[in-house]
Amino acid sequence: MPHNVIEARGLTKHFGDLEAVAGIDFGVRRGECFGFLGPNGAGKSTTMRMIYRATPIGSGSLRILDHEVGQAGSDRKIKRRLGVVPQEDNLDQELTVRENLEVFARFHRLSRRAADQRIAELLEFGGLLEKADVRAIALSGGLRRRTLIARGLIGTPDIVVLDEPTTGLDPQARHRLWDQLIELKRHDTTLVLTTHYMDEAEKLCDRLVIMDRGKIVAEGKPADLIRSYSAPFVVEVRSESDEELQAAERQFSVTIAQQRRLGDRVLLYTGDGEGLIADVVHHFPRCEATLRRATLEDVFLEISGRSLHD
């Protein structure tokens, strides 16, 4: 069995009367990308902050890289081997890309020669060579995220923790960052991330957990979760007419495994996507109908009855 570089048992965290993390168990294997998925307030970011040692654990056990959190000197040893890419953009705005990396090289106590070599590698890896001497304040959102990732890699970490790494980026910038993260996995770096993007989780994560109200409600490989909790295809029927949507919640000639009403749309789950959408278009020509494959969003809907974005 692959070695777990992170292992949590009965992990909790309270903020006053709020139970942000409610006794969760999980393990992260070396060299994989492990994701935490869930709506705002699910406990994802609190769990991440406990992993990268910005927040003390409440109770339970958290073991990282064979060091038990809470024991004397363990946090320092853990932090030396972690790279952190926070959700918030905390680059020094008046420093250049290179200078931001140099500051963190000093934190990791790299010699001048080692720092110069590592920074050169990361500028090339992040596609930042042409922007190396540009101040952070003048960078686009995508370039800033790439700089944050490069900064998180300065210490050649065993584990990189990424909290919503592509939030606010355009599709091209997101795909560029995905390529970088996939390249890190090829070099046996363990990635731990949170994301609101279903396609991102499916693309990057080898395994993931879905959290809701501080608890883990599902876990596994993305494809396995989708197969377990949803029919393979979804036809979305949209209309501003409530009567038309109510009429769409009916029996069609194609077998429907599940149907769900969400605001201005009805979701119809089936194994025969092409047959169902043809049937919907025939019976409801004034409605907007789209066919798609089931996603992790559908998994969460099935488990909790609400959207990941609620």
C-alpha positions as CSV (number, residue, x, y, z in Angstrom):
1,M,0.0,0.0,0.0
2,P,1.4,3.5,-0.9
3,H,2.8,5.4,2.1
4,N,0.5,8.2,3.4
5,V,2.4,11.5,3.7
6,I,-0.6,13.1,5.5
7,E,-3.0,11.1,7.8
8,A,-5.8,12.5,9.8
9,R,-7.9,10.6,12.4
10,G,-10.9,12.2,14.2
11,L,-9.6,15.7,13.2
12,T,-11.8,18.5,14.6
13,K,-11.7,22.3,14.8
14,H,-14.1,24.6,16.7
15,F,-14.4,28.4,16.5
16,G,-16.5,29.2,19.6
17,D,-19.7,27.3,19.2
18,L,-19.1,26.6,15.5
19,E,-17.8,23.2,14.6
20,A,-15.8,23.9,11.4
21,V,-14.3,20.5,11.1
22,A,-16.3,17.6,12.7
23,G,-14.0,14.6,13.3
24,I,-12.8,13.7,9.8
25,D,-10.5,10.9,8.7
26,F,-8.4,11.0,5.5
27,G,-5.0,10.0,4.1
28,V,-2.9,11.5,1.3
29,R,-0.5,9.3,-0.6
30,R,2.9,10.3,-1.8
31,G,2.9,11.7,-5.3
32,E,-0.8,12.0,-5.8
33,C,-3.1,15.1,-6.1
34,F,-5.6,15.0,-3.3
35,G,-8.6,17.3,-3.4
36,F,-11.0,18.8,-0.9
37,L,-14.3,19.8,-2.5
38,G,-17.4,21.4,-1.0
39,P,-19.4,24.6,-0.7
40,N,-18.3,27.7,1.2
41,G,-18.3,27.0,4.9
42,A,-17.8,23.2,4.4
43,G,-14.5,23.2,6.4
44,K,-12.1,22.8,3.4
45,S,-10.0,25.9,4.1
46,T,-9.9,25.3,7.8
47,T,-8.6,21.7,7.1
48,M,-6.0,23.1,4.7
49,R,-4.9,25.7,7.3
50,M,-4.4,22.9,9.8
51,I,-2.3,21.0,7.3
52,Y,0.0,23.8,6.5
53,R,0.2,24.7,10.2
54,A,-1.4,28.2,10.1
55,T,-4.1,27.0,12.5
56,P,-3.7,24.6,15.5
57,I,-5.8,21.4,15.4
58,G,-8.7,21.1,17.8
59,S,-8.6,17.5,18.7
60,G,-7.8,14.2,17.0
61,S,-4.6,13.3,15.2
62,L,-2.9,14.8,12.3
63,R,0.4,13.3,11.0
64,I,2.4,14.9,8.2
65,L,5.5,13.5,6.7
66,D,5.9,11.2,9.7
67,H,5.7,14.1,12.2
68,E,2.8,14.2,14.7
69,V,1.3,17.7,14.8
70,G,1.4,19.2,18.2
71,Q,4.6,17.5,19.4
72,A,7.6,19.6,20.3
73,G,9.4,20.9,17.2
74,S,7.1,19.1,14.8
75,D,5.6,22.2,13.1
76,R,9.0,23.6,12.2
77,K,10.0,20.3,10.7
78,I,6.8,20.1,8.7
79,K,6.9,23.7,7.4
80,R,10.4,23.1,6.0
81,R,9.0,20.5,3.7
82,L,5.7,22.2,2.7
83,G,5.0,24.7,-0.1
84,V,2.0,26.8,0.3
85,V,0.0,28.6,-2.4
86,P,-2.7,30.6,-0.5
87,Q,-6.0,31.7,-1.9
88,E,-5.3,35.3,-1.1
89,D,-2.8,37.2,-3.3
90,N,-0.1,38.2,-0.7
91,L,2.7,39.0,-3.1
92,D,4.7,42.1,-2.1
93,Q,3.3,44.5,-4.7
94,E,6.3,46.8,-4.9
95,L,8.8,44.0,-5.5
96,T,9.5,42.4,-8.8
97,V,8.7,38.7,-9.5
98,R,12.4,37.8,-9.0
99,E,12.6,39.8,-5.7
100,N,9.4,38.1,-4.3
101,L,11.2,34.8,-4.9
102,E,14.4,36.0,-3.4
103,V,12.6,36.9,-0.2
104,F,11.3,33.4,0.2
105,A,14.7,31.9,-0.7
106,R,16.1,33.7,2.3
107,F,13.3,32.3,4.5
108,H,14.4,28.8,3.4
109,R,18.1,29.8,4.2
110,L,19.3,29.0,0.7
111,S,22.8,30.3,-0.2
112,R,23.0,33.0,-2.8
113,R,24.2,30.6,-5.4
114,A,21.5,28.0,-4.6
115,A,18.9,30.7,-4.5
116,D,19.9,32.1,-7.9
117,Q,19.8,28.6,-9.4
118,R,16.5,27.7,-7.9
119,I,14.9,31.0,-8.9
120,A,16.1,30.6,-12.5
121,E,14.6,27.1,-12.6
122,L,11.2,28.4,-11.3
123,L,11.1,31.4,-13.6
124,E,11.5,29.0,-16.5
125,F,9.0,26.5,-15.1
126,G,6.4,29.2,-14.5
127,G,6.9,30.9,-17.9
128,L,8.0,34.0,-16.0
129,L,11.4,34.7,-17.5
130,E,10.2,37.7,-19.5
131,K,8.4,39.1,-16.4
132,A,11.2,38.4,-13.9
133,D,11.9,42.1,-13.4
134,V,8.3,43.4,-13.5
135,R,6.8,44.5,-10.2
136,A,4.0,42.3,-8.9
137,I,1.5,45.2,-9.0
138,A,1.8,45.3,-12.8
139,L,1.1,41.6,-13.4
140,S,-2.1,40.1,-14.7
141,G,-4.1,37.7,-12.5
142,G,-2.7,34.6,-14.3
143,L,0.9,35.8,-13.9
144,R,0.4,36.6,-10.3
145,R,-0.9,33.1,-9.6
146,R,2.0,31.6,-11.4
147,T,4.3,33.7,-9.3
148,L,2.6,32.5,-6.1
149,I,3.1,28.9,-7.2
150,A,6.8,29.5,-8.1
151,R,7.2,31.1,-4.6
152,G,5.6,28.1,-3.0
153,L,8.1,25.8,-4.7
154,I,11.3,27.7,-3.6
155,G,12.1,25.2,-0.9
156,T,11.7,22.1,-3.2
157,P,8.8,20.9,-1.0
158,D,7.6,17.3,-0.7
159,I,4.0,18.6,-0.4
160,V,2.4,21.6,-2.1
161,V,-0.8,22.9,-0.6
162,L,-3.0,25.0,-2.9
163,D,-6.1,26.8,-1.7
164,E,-8.4,27.6,-4.7
165,P,-5.3,28.0,-7.0
166,T,-7.2,29.2,-10.1
167,T,-9.9,31.4,-8.6
168,G,-10.6,34.5,-10.8
169,L,-8.5,33.3,-13.7
170,D,-9.6,33.2,-17.4
171,P,-9.8,29.8,-19.0
172,Q,-6.5,30.1,-20.8
173,A,-4.7,31.0,-17.6
174,R,-6.4,28.2,-15.7
175,H,-5.3,25.6,-18.3
176,R,-1.7,26.9,-18.1
177,L,-1.7,26.4,-14.4
178,W,-3.2,22.9,-14.7
179,D,-0.2,22.0,-17.0
180,Q,2.2,23.3,-14.3
181,L,0.5,21.2,-11.6
182,I,0.4,18.1,-13.7
183,E,4.2,18.6,-14.4
184,L,4.8,18.7,-10.6
185,K,3.0,15.4,-10.1
186,R,5.2,13.8,-12.7
187,H,8.2,14.7,-10.4
188,D,6.5,12.9,-7.5
189,T,5.4,16.1,-5.7
190,T,2.3,15.6,-3.6
191,L,-0.4,18.1,-4.2
192,V,-3.3,19.0,-1.8
193,L,-5.8,21.4,-3.2
194,T,-9.3,22.9,-2.7
195,T,-11.3,24.1,-5.6
196,H,-14.8,25.2,-6.6
197,Y,-14.3,24.1,-10.2
198,M,-15.6,20.7,-11.0
199,D,-13.6,20.3,-14.2
200,E,-10.5,21.3,-12.2
201,A,-11.0,18.6,-9.6
202,E,-11.8,16.0,-12.3
203,K,-8.7,17.0,-14.3
204,L,-6.1,17.2,-11.5
205,C,-7.2,15.0,-8.6
206,D,-6.3,11.3,-8.3
207,R,-8.6,11.1,-5.2
208,L,-10.7,13.6,-3.4
209,V,-13.1,14.0,-0.5
210,I,-16.4,16.0,-0.6
211,M,-17.0,18.0,2.6
212,D,-20.3,19.4,3.8
213,R,-20.9,21.1,7.2
214,G,-17.5,20.0,8.5
215,K,-17.9,16.4,7.6
216,I,-16.6,14.2,4.8
217,V,-19.7,12.9,2.9
218,A,-18.0,11.1,0.1
219,E,-14.5,10.1,-1.0
220,G,-12.7,8.3,-3.8
221,K,-11.5,8.8,-7.4
222,P,-13.5,11.4,-9.3
223,A,-14.7,8.9,-12.0
224,D,-15.6,6.3,-9.4
225,L,-17.7,8.8,-7.5
226,I,-19.6,9.9,-10.6
227,R,-20.3,6.3,-11.5
228,S,-21.5,5.5,-8.0
229,Y,-23.8,8.5,-7.4
230,S,-25.0,9.5,-10.9
231,A,-26.3,8.3,-14.2
232,P,-23.7,9.0,-16.9
233,F,-25.6,11.8,-18.8
234,V,-27.6,14.8,-17.8
235,V,-30.1,16.8,-19.9
236,E,-30.6,20.3,-18.5
237,V,-34.0,21.8,-19.4
238,R,-34.2,25.6,-18.8
239,S,-37.2,27.9,-19.1
240,E,-38.5,31.1,-17.6
241,S,-41.9,29.5,-17.6
242,D,-42.6,27.6,-14.4
243,E,-45.5,25.7,-16.1
244,E,-43.1,24.4,-18.8
245,L,-40.6,23.3,-16.2
246,Q,-43.3,21.5,-14.3
247,A,-44.4,19.8,-17.5
248,A,-40.8,18.7,-18.1
249,E,-40.9,16.8,-14.9
250,R,-42.7,13.9,-16.5
251,Q,-42.1,10.4,-17.9
252,F,-40.3,10.3,-21.2
253,S,-39.9,7.4,-23.6
254,V,-36.3,7.2,-22.5
255,T,-35.6,5.8,-19.0
256,I,-34.8,8.6,-16.5
257,A,-32.8,7.5,-13.5
258,Q,-33.3,10.7,-11.5
259,Q,-34.7,14.1,-12.0
260,R,-34.2,17.3,-10.0
261,R,-35.6,20.8,-10.0
262,L,-33.1,23.7,-9.5
263,G,-34.5,27.2,-9.9
264,D,-35.0,27.8,-13.6
265,R,-33.9,24.4,-14.7
266,V,-34.8,20.7,-14.4
267,L,-32.0,18.1,-14.4
268,L,-32.8,14.8,-16.0
269,Y,-30.3,11.9,-15.4
270,T,-30.1,9.0,-17.9
271,G,-28.0,6.4,-19.5
272,D,-29.2,7.4,-23.0
273,G,-28.3,11.1,-23.3
274,E,-28.9,11.4,-27.1
275,G,-32.3,9.7,-26.9
276,L,-33.4,11.8,-24.0
277,I,-32.4,15.2,-25.4
278,A,-34.2,14.3,-28.7
279,D,-37.3,13.5,-26.7
280,V,-37.1,16.7,-24.7
281,V,-36.6,18.9,-27.8
282,H,-39.6,17.2,-29.5
283,H,-42.0,17.7,-26.6
284,F,-40.7,21.1,-25.3
285,P,-39.4,23.1,-28.4
286,R,-39.6,26.4,-26.5
287,C,-37.3,25.2,-23.7
288,E,-33.5,25.4,-23.8
289,A,-32.1,21.9,-23.6
290,T,-28.5,20.9,-23.2
291,L,-26.8,17.5,-22.9
292,R,-23.7,17.0,-20.8
293,R,-21.8,14.3,-18.9
294,A,-22.4,13.9,-15.2
295,T,-19.9,15.8,-13.0
296,L,-18.9,16.0,-9.4
297,E,-21.5,18.7,-9.0
298,D,-24.1,16.1,-9.7
299,V,-22.5,13.8,-7.1
300,F,-22.8,16.6,-4.5
301,L,-26.4,17.3,-5.5
302,E,-27.3,13.6,-5.0
303,I,-25.5,13.4,-1.6
304,S,-26.7,16.7,-0.1
305,G,-29.6,17.9,-2.2
306,R,-28.0,21.3,-2.9
307,S,-25.4,22.8,-5.1
308,L,-21.7,23.1,-4.3
309,H,-22.1,26.8,-4.9
310,D,-24.9,27.3,-2.4
